[in-house]
Amino acid sequence: RTLEKCVRTREWVTVCYQGGKMACYPVRPLKLMWAEGFWYLLALTDDDKLLKFRLEKITSATELKKSFKYNKNIEKILRESTNIWFEQERPIEVSLEVSAQCAKYFKRKVYFPLQKLEKELEDGRIVLSCKAAKEEEILPTILHWLPHIKVLEPASLHSRVKEVLNDYLRSLK
């Protein structure tokens, strides 16, 4: 209830969180949100770092009786996000090739943050671009669509997909 009130009234709150170890953070609580089967508190630190706390790991929340101005940029970030791995910046530019067999799905639905259809090839394949905050933001979706999706750029993400697949294949032996 304290978190709900502080989100609504835009008041700072100290959140104590039991992640690996207990830590307390004075934050600007922006939103309580449901993502991927969990409730989260989305908050900003005094230096504008975006934090996401799983609610069941918050051990206490104390009002600080100090108000703040709401950051409207957060709504834009949330609209552009496809899962909880988002951040304020998306420095990773990604290029993906989708098979002709699955291209119709990617033309109808946004699976990746800032997804954009770049090219339709004569054989029905498509090339998409997107921007990610970190590889974890898009890697699960890429793996879900294998073998119908191929990472063209960046090379580091292409290597990461290969590494995950090789690890899986080695585990089958």
VENNORRA-V234608 format. One record per residue. N is the residue number from 1. RES is the residue in one letter. PSI is psi in radians with two decimals (999 if undefined). Layout:
# VENNORRA-V234608
n & res & psi
N & RES & PSI
N & RES & PSI
This chain:
# VENNORRA-V234608
n & res & psi
1 & R & -0.63
2 & T & -0.76
3 & L & -0.77
4 & E & -0.78
5 & K & -0.79
6 & C & -0.59
7 & V & -0.84
8 & R & -0.76
9 & T & -0.04
10 & R & 0.98
11 & E & 2.46
12 & W & 2.65
13 & V & 2.56
14 & T & 2.14
15 & V & 2.18
16 & C & 2.27
17 & Y & 2.31
18 & Q & 1.47
19 & G & -2.01
20 & G & -0.77
21 & K & 2.85
22 & M & 2.34
23 & A & 2.61
24 & C & 2.45
25 & Y & 2.22
26 & P & 2.15
27 & V & 2.85
28 & R & 1.84
29 & P & 2.16
30 & L & -0.69
31 & K & 2.52
32 & L & 2.22
33 & M & 2.61
34 & W & 2.16
35 & A & 2.23
36 & E & 0.67
37 & G & 0.16
38 & F & 2.64
39 & W & 2.41
40 & Y & 2.64
41 & L & 2.16
42 & L & 2.20
43 & A & 2.79
44 & L & 2.45
45 & T & 3.09
46 & D & -0.39
47 & D & 0.38
48 & D & 0.41
49 & K & 2.31
50 & L & 2.16
51 & L & 2.57
52 & K & 2.06
53 & F & 2.22
54 & R & 2.24
55 & L & -0.68
56 & E & -0.20
57 & K & -0.05
58 & I & 2.11
59 & T & -0.44
60 & S & 2.74
61 & A & 2.15
62 & T & 2.17
63 & E & 2.48
64 & L & 0.01
65 & K & 0.64
66 & K & 2.17
67 & S & 2.89
68 & F & 2.86
69 & K & 2.43
70 & Y & 2.39
71 & N & 1.80
72 & K & -0.32
73 & N & -0.44
74 & I & -0.71
75 & E & -0.70
76 & K & -0.78
77 & I & -0.77
78 & L & -0.71
79 & R & -0.60
80 & E & -0.15
81 & S & 2.62
82 & T & -0.15
83 & N & -3.00
84 & I & -0.11
85 & W & 0.20
86 & F & 2.81
87 & E & 3.12
88 & Q & -0.52
89 & E & 2.60
90 & R & 1.44
91 & P & -0.24
92 & I & 2.00
93 & E & 2.23
94 & V & 2.47
95 & S & 2.28
96 & L & 2.54
97 & E & 2.27
98 & V & 2.38
99 & S & 2.74
100 & A & -0.60
101 & Q & -0.57
102 & C & -0.06
103 & A & -0.64
104 & K & -0.58
105 & Y & -0.71
106 & F & -0.33
107 & K & -0.45
108 & R & -0.43
109 & K & 2.53
110 & V & 2.04
111 & Y & -0.37
112 & F & 2.67
113 & P & 2.32
114 & L & 0.64
115 & Q & 2.37
116 & K & 2.31
117 & L & 2.03
118 & E & -0.68
119 & K & 2.44
120 & E & 2.14
121 & L & 2.75
122 & E & -0.56
123 & D & 0.09
124 & G & -0.23
125 & R & 2.72
126 & I & 2.73
127 & V & 2.20
128 & L & 2.71
129 & S & 2.74
130 & C & 3.00
131 & K & 2.38
132 & A & 2.64
133 & A & -0.70
134 & K & 2.84
135 & E & -0.59
136 & E & -0.39
137 & E & -0.50
138 & I & -0.31
139 & L & -0.80
140 & P & -0.63
141 & T & -0.69
142 & I & -0.84
143 & L & -0.64
144 & H & -0.64
145 & W & 0.03
146 & L & 2.50
147 & P & 0.33
148 & H & 0.06
149 & I & 2.49
150 & K & 2.33
151 & V & 2.10
152 & L & -0.73
153 & E & 2.62
154 & P & 2.80
155 & A & -0.59
156 & S & -0.66
157 & L & -0.70
158 & H & -0.78
159 & S & -0.68
160 & R & -0.73
161 & V & -0.80
162 & K & -0.72
163 & E & -0.79
164 & V & -0.77
165 & L & -0.73
166 & N & -0.72
167 & D & -0.74
168 & Y & -0.81
169 & L & -0.69
170 & R & -0.57
171 & S & -0.29
172 & L & -0.26
173 & K & 999
